[in-house]
Amino acid sequence: MVDDSISRRLFVGHVPAWLLAEKKAQEYFAKYGAVVSLDVNRDLRDLQATGFCYVTFATPDEATFAATQMQQDYEAKESQMVARVAFARGPPHVEVPKNLTDKLVHASQKHPSQSQQIADEDDEDLLFFSQLSQRSSQHSRRPSSHH
C-alpha cells in the first residue's frame, strides 16, 4: 500500500518543447522510476504545451529520486528543468468569525418578510404595467382630431 501522505507527484518546470510530447516525456521520466501518469499542461485556446508538466511516479521514493536528480542536473547546468514535489491542493480554508456566522444567510433561504416584500413589489410592478397598457390602448382608440 502506498502512503498518500508523501507525494508521488512532481511539478516539472522549464521543460523543453521537444520533451512535451507525451510519449517522449513518458520515456524520459521513466529513467527515474515507474511513471504512473503524466499531465502536460496545455493552453486551452491553442492546445500548445506551456512548458511544464506533472509527473506521478509509482512510489514516493521514485518521485524524491527524480526531483533530486533533476535538481542536480539543473545545478550542474546539464538541464534547464526544475522539479518540485507537487502537494495536493485541498479546498481553500476560510475561517469566518463566530460573530459573523449568525449574520450570514444563504441566498436560497431568504427571510419570510423579505420574500413577501419582493412579492408585493412584483405585484405593484404588474399593476403599474397593466394600467399603463390600458391607458395606451385607450389613447390609441380615441378619434383623431386632425383633419
Secondary structure by P-SEA (a helix, b strand, c coil): ccccccccbbbbcccccccccaaaaaaaacccccccbbbbbbcccccccccccccccccaaaaaaaaaaaaaaaaacccccccccccccccbbbbbcccccccccccccccaaaaaaaaaaaaaaaaaaaaaaaaaaaaaacccccc
